[in-house]
């Protein structure tokens, strides 16, 4: 997929961490699309957890303060900065020193009705944050047909969501099924079976005319691809999508399709779609997936851990990175340790 430049308006511009788990003093800028790579314990999941906590607290009454207060000594503090038109709003999550979960949300916004309006608008967008870690075992179990509003965090209701689309959003469903057939030509399409107890089962029709295959016997990679496509073609996608282990169960030769599907979310204009872009934060341990971003180092974030402290560095900010990328594959450079973001030895 050739990604043309569009005019993205992602929600979050940057996040600053203080004393949050291993992120003692760390900051990260966020682009429309962000691929996070790094060793275990380097803050990738902590970043996603901070976003989910922001979503949870945004649904509750917030404390409006003129000039945000500092957290108590030793307590965690996570500060969020936003893109226009919300650049004058700042939000901080606070934790007391003896608390594991941040439970206080402080908002600094311009005074008056205009400030209240901006916060209300931003708050609605923050409630659209979603995180996913797909589970092919959960996808293989037929869900209740009524579980069709939006994709669950593990995609366990994939069958119900797609079955509902076939009626309520046929254009989106048709595009998903067409893309699925293109990527996996061994299949002729999707179908659904109504089961006892108002459950629905996803089945796939082989292109050779043999018997349909139920979801519980499909490969992890096939189910993962369908879940990725369900995100990419969602008629009403989330505001922010956090996807852990984006390469999970996917053969290296198929990773370009995963990348392109995620790009459809964050750069809809490049796919001819007229909707607001979705800010994507995806994590991976795959040098093969990382290598697909050689032409877009601004979209790669290296998570690193030194001792007990973790932090983030955007690949495009590394000195001489342009020269390094001329000499080798990006995945090889990362795997070798030349770029950082690898386990300490």
N, C-alpha and C positions, 0 to 999 in steps of 0.2 A: 504494500500500500504506500503510495507516494503521499506524504503528509504535507499538504500545502499550508502556508502560513494563514492563520485566521486571526480573529480578534478575541482571544480567550479572556474570560472574566472569572478566574477562579476565586473562590471565597477567601481562603486563608493565604496570607502573604508570608508569614513567618511565625515560628513558635520558639519561645525561649523557656528553658528549663532551669530550675534551681532546686537541688536536693530531691529530685524525683527519681527514686531508685538509683540506678547507676549513672543517671544523667545529672551529675552534681552541678556542673556549669556548662550548659550546652545550648546551641541554637541551630535552627535549620530554616532555610528559606524554602518555600513550596511553590512549584510551578504548576501549570495545568496537569502535567503528567510527571510523576516522580517514581523512579525505580530505586528501591533501597537494597543495597547489598552489604553484607558484613557478617562477622561471626556471631554465634549465639551469645546472648548477654550484652550485645552492643547497643541496644536501645531501639531496635526496629519495632518490636512488639510494644514496648513502652510508649512509643510515639502514637501508635494506633490506640492503645488504651487511654491515653490522654484525650484523644479526639472523641472516643466513646463516652468518656466522663463529661466532656464538654457538652455533648449532645444530651446526656441525661440531666445535667444541671440546667441546661438552657430551657428545659421544659418546666422548671420550677421558678417561683418568684426570685428575681436576682436583686442583689444589693447594689443600688446605684450610688456611686461615690464620685465626687469631683476630685480627680487625682487619686490613683489607685494606691491603697496602703500596702506596706510590705508585710510579708508573712512573719509570724513569730519566729524567733531564732530557732534554727534547725528545722523548721517546717518547710514542706515542699511548696513551690510556687511555679505555676505554668502560665505564661503570658502569651496571648494570641494577638497577632496583628493581622489586619484585613486589607483586601484590595478595594479600590474605589467601586462603589461610592461609600464604602464603610471605613475609609482610611482614618477617620477621626474617632473611631470607636476602638476601645481596647478592653479586653476581657481577661481576667485573671482567675485561675483556680487556686485555692489555698488549701493546705493541709496543716493541721496542728502537728507539732513535733512527735506526738505519741499516736498519730493516726496513720493508717495504711491507705485509706481512701480519701481523696479530696472531697470535701462536702460543702465548700463555700464558694459561691460564684460572685465576683465583684465586677461591675460594668462601669466604665467611664465613657460617657457619650456626651455630645454637645447638649447644652441646656435647652429647655423648652419643648414645644410640641414636635419640632423637626427632629430633635435628638431622640425623642420617644418613638417617632415614626421609624427612624433608621434602625433603632435597636429592635423594634418589633419585626421589621423586615428581615434583618440579619438573623434574629432568633429563629424565624421560620425556616431559613436556609440551614441553620445549624441543626435543626431537628431532622434534617434530611441526611445526616451522616449515617453511613452503614458500613459494617465490616464483615468480611466473608473469609471463611476457611472451609473450603469444600470437602465433603466427606462422601466418597462414592458408596460406602455402605449405607449411609442414610438415604442417598438418592435411589438406592435399589429397593427400598421399602415403600410400597404404595401409600401415599398420604391420603388424608380425607380430601374429597373434592372441594370442600369449602375453604381449604387452606390455600387460597389462590390470590390473595391481595398483593403480596410482593414476595420476592425470593427470600427465604430464611437464610440465616448466617451460614449454615452448613449446606444449603441448597436441598435439604431433605424434602421440600415440597415442590421440587422442580416439575414433576408430572402435573400437579394441580395447577400451577401457574401457566404452563404451556397449554394445557387443555382449555383453560379459561380464555387465553389469548385467541385461540382458534375461532371463538365466537365473538369476543368483545373487542379484539384488536387484530383482525385478520390480516391487515397489511404488514404489521410487525411480525406476526407469526409466519406469514409467507416468506418474508425476507430472511428470517432465521432459518427456516427449513431449506430454502434455496442455498444459503451459505453453507449449511451443514452438509448438503449433498455435494456441493463443490469441493469442500475440504475433504470429505470422506466419501468418494464415489462408489465405494462398496455398498453403500446404503441408498435406498430409493426414497426414504422419507420416514416420518414419524406417525405414530398412531397412538390411541389411548383406549384402554379397556375399563369399563365400569365394573367394579368388584363389590362384593357384599360389604355392608357396613358403610356405604357411601364413600368408598375409597376409589381411587383412580390409579391405573397402572400405565406407565410409559412403555411403549414397545417401539422397536425400530424395524423397518421392513428392509431386508437385504435386496440388493439390486438384482441378484440372480433368480429372484422369485421363490426362494426357499422360505421356510416358516419364519414368521416374525420372532424377534429376540426381545425378551422382556428386560427391563432395566437391571434386574438383579444379576444377570449374566453378562452384561456389557462390561467392557474394560474400563478401568479407572480413567484412562485417557479420553475415551469416548464420552463418558459422563461429565468429566471435567470440561471438555470442549463445549458440551451443550449448556453447562452452567455459565461459562464465559459468554457464550452467545446470548443467553437469556439476559445477562447484564447489558451487553452491547446493544441489544435491540429492544430493551424495555421501553414501552410507550411513555412511562413516567419514571425515568431513572432517578436514583438518589442524587443529592447535591454533591456529596463526596463519597467516593467508593474506596474503601481500604481492603485490599486483597492480599492475604498472606499466602506465601508459597505459590506464586502465580504460575510456576512451571510444574506444579504437582501432577505427577502421572503422565506428563506429556513428553513424547519422543522429541529429541532435539530438532528433527526435521520439521516438526509441527509448531515450533515455538514462534515462528514468524506470524502464523495465524493468530496465536494468542496475543502477540504484540499488536497486530492490526485491529483485532476486536477491541482491545482496550483503548487504542487510539480513537476508535469510533466514538467512545464515550467522551474523551477529553478534547477531541478536535472534530466535532460533528460537521462543521462546514466542509472539511476535506472529504467527507463522505456524502455530501449533498443533503445533509439533514439540517432542518431549521429548528433548532432548540438550543437552550442554554448548555454550554459545556459542563461536563462533570469533572470535578477535580479527582484525579486518580492517584492513590498511593499504593504501590505494589511492592512486595518483598520477594526476594529470590536468593537462592544459593547456587544458581546455575550460571557458569561462565558462558554457556551457549546462548542463553537468553540475554545476558549482559552484552554479548558481542553484537547483538542487533542494534545497540544504541551507540555504536561508534560515531555515527554522524550527528548524534544529539547528546554530547556530554553534559549539557545543561540539564538534562532530565535524569541524570544518575546521581544518587547520594550515597557516599561511602560512610557506613556506620563503623566506628572503630572503638576499641576498648583497650585502655592502657591501665594495667593494674585493676583497681576497682571502679575506675571512672570511664564513662562512655561519652561519645560525642559524634558529631556529623560533619562531613566535608563534602561540598558539591564537587563532582569530578571536574567541571569546567574551571574551578577555582584553583586547582593544583598547578604549581609552576611547571612550565615546559610540557604540559599534558598534550598540547598539539603536536609537538615533535615526537613524543612517545607513541602517539596513536598512528603516526606515519610509519612506524617501524614494526608494529606487531598488532595482533588481534587484541581487542579490548579485554576479552575474556581471559586470554593468556596473561596479559599484563596484571590483571587483578589476581589471578590464581597464583602467579609467581610472587606476589607480595610487593611489587614495585609501586603500586598505587595505595597501599594500605587497605584497611577494611578486611583483614584476614586474622585468624587466630594468632595469638602471641606464641612464640616458640621459646 
